[in-house]
């Protein structure tokens, strides 16, 4: 599902082949071709030399798998014979009948990756008949992304390509291959021919490759330039000119020596020349193209001037004034960039679009899974956001655990709701009457501090709705709305997930929602055990209390403070757990031999909470609370012995009662931290001795493997063993 949902909103895009600059090269805008694209649009795109944007081909059957030079789609030929460069990303999604990419764009040389698709610059997904990538001119895939290929079960020739020459030195981390055939099953013959070779008296047929070592498929070698050429590359029209480097302003190759012969430009393209900077009277467009200054602000481009650049939006710290972006500091006005559209946040690329936005029309967050560094990306993307003019929706975002990145938000305007809509109708929780909606986000556990800076978040018009967030506790929702929001239209319990009788809440049904705590005491300890003590709960009908879960874990030295773990989350895997009924008859009694798992711990203490307090250290009733008396039906206090612990170690412990959900009791113990006592260490490790003379021996050893505490000194015992004298006779 990595790509399928992402494409849902993109498949209806028409093909855009807009000429951006009056040059001999056809520079087109983004091109999206699918089963819905008509033949006229396909024909316009086929003349593109450079695509300033992305290239997306999806949901096409382009033939029967034969290697025709021109592949027929359902409404025309899909073929890019002149395409050399794509400034953003290339995507092929569910394209069948295609065996090699040179059938579509035989001269593609550069994919800049200035904008990526979910962190990748070149994506092949469900291209079922592809047998090789086969792009003999491809020399550069740039940007932060790389190459991703999913579900192409016939693909070979991946190991015959020198990927570091295409992706750079970080190539290994920039490639992702999934659901492909085992490359060891591919024969992968590079271009060559069979020749006869004489070995001894016999003649053998041998295959001789024409490639110097790498190839794209059986028809195309991979031409490799001398490393001294760097990013400029070498001649692409003659493999014998691998040491003939291109002009310094070129990128990925050339067909001649001048800056007019470059396949692509390392810096900027101006009038079919590659230049290091745009000349006067021209602005930098999208980081690689020079356009006349007056063209930047014309209606068909609708951009703004920022210094020597032509930009689509003013960056953070700037505001638009006429056709220009100016610094807010220079004009002495408060700075707020408005992003005038509904921001749908699905991927890491979408997050980049919200950077610097002070306000947006509407915000919908529905994040895909497995976005790397998600928390940091969210914080960076929404650090400037103060105002949402219409509505905020958070839904279907499994990786979200907190909405703290929205703490700077001050206003949700609800402008999508008509002023004539009555307050009664707004409270009917219809979809178009909600301004703040948080729902179906399974792992969300925390909201945000809406009072940061001393101001509550104002929901000026419309309602709020919190629904089916399985790990978001109802109390968290209620406190957030009551303490952090000003909802002009008010809210009802049903808006916060409660049913009409206030007996059920759709939020938090998989969470451990704690509303109160009880005391937990570690009353005794020895080298391998801790004795716990807590009050027995009274909840009306005792049958609903099934017992107690005891959670404990080792706390390493110098570790950060330990906090509770929610048993409904993966974090609980770091904790050991035991289940017990409420009992109060455990004792520490002297025992022979070492303590082991399951046995009573040895120690000098004897404390029996059944009223027998002889040999106790201190008074049982005073130290441990009221002891159980003979005839009591239910114990007032509960005790539990945790055994098998490491000596001289610190443990964190908490107790959670197991209560059937119908009782709606949310309680757990406080978190207790206690240490076991030291024990005898194991023997010193690797003891050895060697003589230093007739009356001296040097002993050497390593510290014990199990010190069981802080070893401060060693005791050495010396026992002299008599040596029997032996007489020798010397015979001559």
Secondary structure, 3 states (H helix, E strand, C coil): CCCHHHHCCCCCCCCCCCCCCCCCCCEECCEEECCCCCHHHHHHHCCCCEECCCEEEEEEECCCCCCCCCEEECCEEECCCCCCEECCCEEEEEEECCCEHHHCCCCCCEECCCCCECCEEEEEECCCCCCECCCCCCCEECCCCEEEEEEECCCCCCCCCCCHHHHCCCHHHHEEEEEECCHHHCCCCCCEEEEEEEECCEEEEEEEECCCCCECCCCCECCCCCHHHHHHCEECCCHHHCCCECCCCEEEEECCCCCCCEEEECCEEECCEEECCCCCCEEEECCCEEEEHHHHCCCCCCCEEECCEEECCCCCCEEEECCEEEEHHHHCCCCCEEEEEEEEECCHHHHHHCCCEEEEEEEEECCCCCCCCHHHHHHHHCCCCCEECCCEEEECCCCCCECHHHCCCCEECCCCCCCCCCHHHHCCCCHHHEEEEEECCCCCCECCCCCHHHCCEEECCCEEEEECCCCCCHHHHHHHHHHHEEECCCCCHHHHCECCCCCCECCCCCCCCCCEEECEEEEEECCCCEEEEEECCCCCCHHHEEEEEEEEEEECCCCCCCCCCCCCCHHHHHCEEEEECCECCCCCCCCCCCCCCCCCCCCCCCCCCCCCCCCCCCCHHHHHCCCCCCCCCCCCEEEEEECCCCCCCEEEEEEEEEECHHHCCCEEECCEEEECCCCCCCCCEEEEEEEEECCEEEEEEECCCCCCCCCCCCCCCCCCCCCCCCCCCCCC
